[in-house]
Amino acid sequence: MTMTPTPTATISVRQNEIPDLSAAYRINTYPVALRSRRETEAGGFADQDKFPLTWTVYFMIDGQWAQLLSARGLQREWSSLDRLEKWLRTMGFRYFWVRNDIEPADAISAVSGHSMK
């Protein structure tokens, strides 16, 4: 099986622009949830020592990968796929791809307690 390359953003888009881009059919494929290292520092879940990894989302807009930014211009991050999925559904997306190039599959199953076999 050949893996597609990890999305590399060439543009950025703010979260408040997503509904208009979607309505204009400028988002060309399913969003991609990508495992990444935390960039935003704040309280609660943003404790980089406890939670160094996060989920970000990329959109293909007019043929270019766009990194999602918050309304304040910071990388938009989610601590869990459940939260990201809820947000994507509020934006009108029923499907999305998941990409995790950081954690090996055996580490994920050990953390979740599930067997990958």
C-alpha positions in Angstrom: 0.0 0.0 0.0 1.4 3.4 -1.0 0.9 6.2 1.5 0.0 9.7 0.2 2.4 12.4 1.3 1.6 14.3 4.5 -0.2 17.5 3.8 2.1 20.5 3.7 0.3 23.9 4.1 1.1 26.5 1.5 -1.6 28.8 2.7 -3.6 29.4 5.9 -7.3 29.9 6.5 -9.0 31.2 9.6 -11.8 29.1 11.1 -14.4 31.8 10.5 -13.8 31.5 6.8 -14.6 27.8 6.5 -18.4 28.2 6.0 -18.0 30.6 3.1 -15.3 28.6 1.5 -17.4 25.4 1.8 -20.5 27.2 0.5 -18.5 28.4 -2.6 -17.3 24.8 -3.2 -13.7 25.9 -2.8 -12.8 23.1 -0.4 -11.8 20.4 -2.8 -11.6 17.2 -0.7 -12.3 15.9 2.8 -10.4 17.7 5.6 -7.4 15.9 7.0 -6.9 15.6 10.8 -3.2 15.5 11.4 -1.3 14.6 14.6 1.2 17.4 15.4 3.3 18.8 18.1 1.6 21.4 20.2 2.3 25.0 19.2 -0.2 27.0 21.2 0.6 27.5 24.9 -2.2 28.2 27.3 -3.9 26.7 30.4 -5.6 23.4 30.9 -5.1 21.0 28.0 -2.3 23.1 26.5 0.2 21.9 29.2 3.0 21.0 26.8 4.7 18.7 29.3 1.6 16.6 29.9 0.1 16.9 26.4 2.9 17.5 23.8 0.9 16.2 20.9 -2.4 17.6 19.5 -4.6 17.3 16.4 -4.7 20.0 13.7 -6.8 20.1 10.6 -5.9 20.9 7.0 -8.2 21.7 4.1 -7.6 21.5 0.4 -8.7 24.9 -0.9 -8.4 25.8 -4.6 -5.9 22.9 -5.0 -3.6 24.0 -2.1 -3.3 22.7 1.4 -4.4 25.2 4.0 -3.6 25.1 7.7 -6.4 26.1 9.9 -5.9 29.1 12.2 -8.0 30.3 15.0 -9.8 33.7 14.8 -6.8 35.2 16.5 -4.4 33.8 13.9 -2.8 30.9 16.0 -2.7 27.3 14.8 -6.1 25.7 15.8 -5.5 22.6 17.9 -7.6 19.9 19.5 -6.6 17.6 22.3 -8.7 14.8 21.0 -10.2 13.5 17.8 -13.6 13.5 19.4 -13.5 17.2 19.9 -12.2 17.8 16.4 -14.9 15.6 14.9 -17.6 17.6 16.7 -16.1 20.8 15.4 -15.9 19.5 11.9 -19.6 18.4 12.1 -20.6 21.9 13.2 -18.8 23.2 10.0 -20.9 20.8 7.9 -18.3 18.0 7.3 -19.5 14.5 7.8 -16.2 12.8 6.7 -12.6 13.5 7.3 -9.3 11.7 6.9 -7.0 10.9 9.9 -3.2 11.0 9.6 -0.8 10.2 12.4 2.9 10.1 11.3 4.2 10.9 14.8 3.2 7.9 17.0 3.9 4.3 15.9 0.8 2.1 15.8 1.9 -0.1 18.7 2.3 3.0 21.0 -1.3 4.0 20.2 -2.7 0.6 21.0 -0.7 0.5 24.3 -2.1 3.9 25.3 -5.7 3.2 24.4 -5.6 -0.4 25.7 -6.8 -1.8 22.4 -5.1 -4.4 20.3 -4.4 -3.5 16.7 -4.5 -7.2 15.7 
